[in-house]
Each structure stands twice: as C-alpha cells, then as structure tokens.
Amino acid sequence: MEEKNCVCNKECLDKVMYLKDSVYDYRKNLHCIAEEGRVEFKTYDYIKSVLDGLGLESKKWLETGLAGIIKGKDAQKTVAFRADIDGLMSKDGTVKHLCGHDGHMSILLGLIKYVNDNKDKLKDNFVFIFQPAEEGPGGSEDMVKDGIIDYYGIDEIYGLHVNPLLDEGVIGIKKGPMMAGTIDFEINIVSKSAHGAMPQNGIDGIVISAEVINSLQTIVSRNVSPIDSAVITVGKIRGGARRNIVAENVSLEGTVRYAKDEVYANVLDRMKKICEFTAAKYDCKIEMSVCNECRAVINDDNLYQEFKDAFKGDNVVELDFRMGAEDFAFFQRAVPGFFFNVGTRNEEKGFTAGLHNEQFDFDEKIILNGVEVYRKLMEYKNMIEK
C-alpha cells in the first residue's frame, strides 16, 4: 500500500489510521454473527450498539435494517452511503460472510465514526444506511418502497463492494451499466399423464418442457440485439414419475441476466408469449411466475465523472460489465447513485478466493482503504471541510 499512485497510500491513510482498532473490532464482531437476509437481528443489535455508543440516533427499517443522518452546518444536499448486512448459508449449514458484507458494514461504521468525530467540519447532510437482504429477497427495493429516500431527503447515494479480482489498493469503477439485472423465474407446465405405450392419451410435459427451453434460448439469439448483453439459463427441471409413464406436470426454474431496462422488458415479454403460444399449441396450461427481480446497476454519468476526477492520478481502473447482480440498483432508480469496487486480492497472503466461495477472506486493512476512499470523495465534493 506504499505506491505513490495508490488511492490509499500511507500519507492518505494517516488521516483515518486512528480508526484502525475500531474498524478491525467491528469486522471481527460482525464476522462472528453472520445471518441470512431478513433475520439479521444480532447484526442489527450490534450496529445499533455502535451507533448508540457514538451518540447517534438511528431508525429501524424492515425489522433488521437501520439508517440515520448527521446534519451538516450548511447543507446544500443530502448524500447517502449504504452497506449491506446479510450473510450466506455455507456448505456446513452455518451462515457466513462469504460476500464481504462484514467488510462493507465495517467500512461504513468507520466512516460514520470519522464524520461524527469531524461533524464541526460537515457541510452537507450525511445519511448512513445499513440494508438487510441484499442477497435476497429485495431489501433495497422494500426500503425504497417504505420511503427511506423521502424520509431523509436523499439527493445522491453511494455504495461499494469488495472485489477479490482487484489487487489491494485498487479501486474499480464503471460508467453506465456496471452489473446485470436479474429475473428469477419458474415455469409450471400442467399436462396430462398416460402410459408410455399409449402417448396419444396424454399430453407429454417433458416434450413440452424441451420445446419451451429451446424456445427460450432463441430470445437472446434472435430478439436481443447482438450489441446488448443478456443470458437466459434454465438451471433446474422437475418432472416425471416413471420411465414408462408420459410425464404429467413439469416445472422449470431459471434466471435471466441483462444490462439495459429495455432488454429486460423485451425478454420478459417474449418469455410470456412463448409460454402462451406453447400452451395453445399443445392444449395444456403453462404458468410463468417471476421472483427476486433485481434491476441492473447503472451508474449516474455525473457521479461517475465526479468520482473519476476526485481520484485522478490514483490507482483507479475501469471495470468490464459483469453479469453478477447487486440490489443497490433499486436505490439508483430512486436517486442518482454510484457503485464501485474496492480491491482485496493479495496473493502473498492467500486472499484470492472469489465471492461466495467458502474460502473467501481479505486483509482487514482494506477496511481503512474503503473509509479513506469515502473520506476523500466527501472532501472533493465539499461535503466536509479539509
């Protein structure tokens, strides 16, 4: 972290280094109480206790989320900073922070402490949001629906994610579409059973499912522009009773990934029509349901340029569009938002495992990196005096 062109070189980190013991302690405690979305009760209690210890008021959102505001002395705008708080079920049946959300929370708690320690220099309003259920189901969407944007009068919002594909000290940014939107779907084919020797007496759900799957694949190849990004995957199929019985009911489960909202609308329309036309063709019933929709992460052009200017000459890299998803997108549909990555890769220390991997981990010093990026950005935006 000593490189002169690194965002978080020693000279910069000196400004937040006094937070080291605090943020390391935050991460240690949060890492041990990982919980799945919507049941992050211990996590909520811990964050609340830290905020109470800083003398800060907070409001509960969605039972396990919380947010608050530190008001500036000459507020021209209100800027929010968001961290997700849920963990993931691991192979051994326990919940762990396999996606780095313990790091995200620790970064935001460190930033809150820094802002609170320097609130006499704070000019604009600073809002902090600890959001449950990023991994599902729909924490950010429900927070927006519950009115968090209007409640605090939020004008802009920022979020970050650790990235083990980027080296420590590197910040990844992307203009416009950054991460994919998703549609998780289930298609239920209600057909008719018969003996395999007399197929004319039935309606074969397996044959129909094969046609539906093949037809779905034509959407990307024939209904989406080659310039745009989209993928449709059917990952699970259930149906059939015995090898010599025409299958009755068959269900398909899958996911759609896309980059643009217009692609989302087009794909969803074509999927519905394929189900409708195939049902008419085979004289059966096909029901399609959609769950866990998440829109694409699309960074605001002005906030992108402002961020890029703030870190000009530092170790910032442009990211490629990724088909992974992030529900920060729902905040971006409500107000201009910017999402970026903080590198965690350190081959010497063995921190190379990918997100959602059982071996994922990172050096805790990247927490200070994240705090410093936010601190420097706030200074550049004149939110807080130097």
Sequence and secondary structure as in RCSB ss.txt:
>XXXX:A:sequence
MEEKNCVCNKECLDKVMYLKDSVYDYRKNLHCIAEEGRVEFKTYDYIKSVLDGLGLESKKWLETGLAGIIKGKDA
QKTVAFRADIDGLMSKDGTVKHLCGHDGHMSILLGLIKYVNDNKDKLKDNFVFIFQPAEEGPGGSEDMVKDGIID
YYGIDEIYGLHVNPLLDEGVIGIKKGPMMAGTIDFEINIVSKSAHGAMPQNGIDGIVISAEVINSLQTIVSRNVS
PIDSAVITVGKIRGGARRNIVAENVSLEGTVRYAKDEVYANVLDRMKKICEFTAAKYDCKIEMSVCNECRAVIND
DNLYQEFKDAFKGDNVVELDFRMGAEDFAFFQRAVPGFFFNVGTRNEEKGFTAGLHNEQFDFDEKIILNGVEVYR
KLMEYKNMIEK
>XXXX:A:secstr
   TT TT HHHHTTTGGGHHHHHHHHHHHHTT   TT  HHHHHHHHHHHHHTT   EEETTTEEEEEE  TT 
S EEEEEEE   EE TTS EE  SSHHHHHHHHHHHHHHHHHTGGGB SEEEEEEES SSSS HHHHHHHTTHHH
HHT  EEEEEEEEEEEETT EEE SEEEE EEEEEEEEEE B EETT GGGSB HHHHHHHHHHHHHHHHHHTS 
TTS EEEEEEEEEE S TTEE   EEEEEEEEESSHHHHHHHHHHHHHHHHHHHHHHT EEEEEEEEEE  EEE 
HHHHHHHHHHTTTSSEEE   BS   TTHHHHHHS EEEEEEEEEBTTTTB   TT TT    THHHHHHHHHHH
HHHHHTTSB  
